[in-house]
Amino acid sequence: MEHIIQNSENTLESVWAAFRETDRQMQETDRRMQETDRKFKEMHSLLGSWANNHGSFAEEYFFNAFEVGQRNFFGEHFNEIEKNLRIRGISLKDEYDIVMYNDASVAIVEVKYKAHENDIPKVLDKAKTFRILCPDYKDFSIFLGLASLSFYSELEQKCIDQGIAVIKQVGGKVIINDDKLKVF
């Protein structure tokens, strides 16, 4: 009988030892996961900053090109230019990368470092939100453009088909394709 009790005590002790080891391993895993989460958040922050820097570079590049240029495009001459225009209404807000004005027209240019097909609906929405947020311009012609340092030919064609001007860098020049530009 004594032998059986002793085996039970040894078994119980080994179960507790295994439990303690499992608990230690779980705590170590938790510590490693927290460290991984911390590193992931740090990397996410760095990548976000990097992407924002690329976007800011593209915006500055195109704004400077328009600001110093003749501002004769889209068949119009624009007298005023603004960048990073943020407008907030009661239930709507939007940001416009580059906006140019004259007495009868507004040109809204969305700027991307690398344009993508997903940008087209966003560009088209800019005319709608601008009319709502800026009722003083409700009777103005609105022209839309997508400016990017990098385009692929299918995207260029889709923009043109939608009536959006394609604005891109070619060498040291800014090229504007506004052949099928629509008034929005």
N, C-alpha and C positions, 0 to 999 in steps of 0.2 A: 504494500500500500504506500509505503513511504516513497518508493521508487516512482509511482504514478504521480504523486503530488509534486515531487521534485521536477518531473518532466513538464507538468503543467506550469509550474513557476518559470521554468526555462523558456517554455513556449510563450507565455505571457510577456516575459522580459524581451524576447526577440521581436514580438509584435510591437511593443512599445519602442524598441530601438529602431525598427523599420519605420514606424510612424514618425519618430523624431527626425530620421534621415529624410523622409519624404517631405516633411514640413520645412526642413532646412533647404532642400532642393527647390521647393516652391518659392520660398522667400528669395533665394538666389535668382530664380527665373523672373520673379516680380521685379527685383532690383535691375536686372538686365533689360527687361522690357521698358522700365521707366527711363533708363539710360538711352535706349534705342529711340523712344518717343522724344526725348529731349534733343537728340541728334537730328532726328527727322524734322522737328519743328525748326531747328536752327538752319538746316539745309533748305527747307521750304521758304524760310524768310530770306535767305541769300538768293535763291532762285527768283523769288518775287522781286527783289531789288534789282537783280540783273535784268529781268524782263521789263521792269519799269524804266530802267536806264535806256534800254534799246528803244522803247516807245517814245521816251522823252527826246532821244536823239533824233528820231524820225520826225517828230512834231517840230522840233526846232529847225531842222534842215528845210522842211517844206515851208514853214512859216517865213523863214529868212529869204527863201527863194521868191516867195510871193511878195513879201514886203519890199524887197529891193528891186524886184522886177517891174515891168511896165504895168502890171495888173490889167492887161488887156487879154482876156481869155473868155471862153464861153460866149464869144461874140459881144462881150460887154467890157466896159472900162469900170473898174471898181475904185471908189475914192477912199474907202475906209477898210481896215482889216483888224480883226481881233483874234486872239488865240485863247484856247482853254476857257471858253465862255460857258459858265455854269448858270443855268436858270432854273429856279424853283417856283412852282405854282402851288396851289392848295393841295392837289392830289397828284401832281406830276412834276417830275424834274428830269433834266437832261443836261448833258455836257456836249459842247460842240468844239472840236479840235481847232478848226479854222473857219471863221465866218468873215465874208467880205460883203460890203454894201455899196450901192449907189442909189440914185433917186427912185429907181423902179425895180431893182433886182437884189436878190440875196444869193450868195454862193456859199454852200456849206460843204466843207471838205473834211471827211473822216480820214485820219492818218493812222496807218499801221506800219510796223516795222516789216512784217511779212504778211501780206494780205491773204485771206482765205475765203472760200466760197461762203462760209457762214457770215461774213461781214456784209454781204449784199443786203439781206433784210434789215440789218441794223442801220445801214446807210439810208435805205428807203424810209425807215421810220423817222429819221431826222427831220424830213420835210414836214411830216405830220405833227410831231411834237413842237417844232419851231412855230408853226402856225398857231397852235394852241397857246403856247407859252409867250408868244410875242404878237399879240393881236394887232399891234400897230403896223405889222408887215403883212396883214392878211391879203391885201390886194397886190402884193409884189410877186414877181416871178421868182421862183426858187429853183436854183440849179444845184445839183448834187455831184460830188466828186469823191473818188476813193484814191488816196495817195498812199503809195507804199514804195519802200526801197526794193521790194521783191514781189514780183507778180509771176504767175504762170499763164501761158497763152489762153487756156480754157477759161480762166477767171477773167482775164481781160475781155474776152468775147462776151461772157455772161454780163459783165458790167455794161458794156456797150449796148447789148440787146435790151437791157433794162433802162437805158437812157442816162446812165451814170458815167461821168467823165473818168477816164483812167489817167492818173497822174503818177509818173514814175521817174526815177533817176536813171539816166543813161549817160554814163561817163560823168562829166562835170555839169551836165545840163538837166533841167527838169523838162520832161516831155509831157504834153497834155494831148490826149486823144479825146476830143469832144465832138466827133463826126456825127453821132446820132444822139446828141444831148437832148433830153426832154426838159420841159418846164414842169415843175411839180407844184 
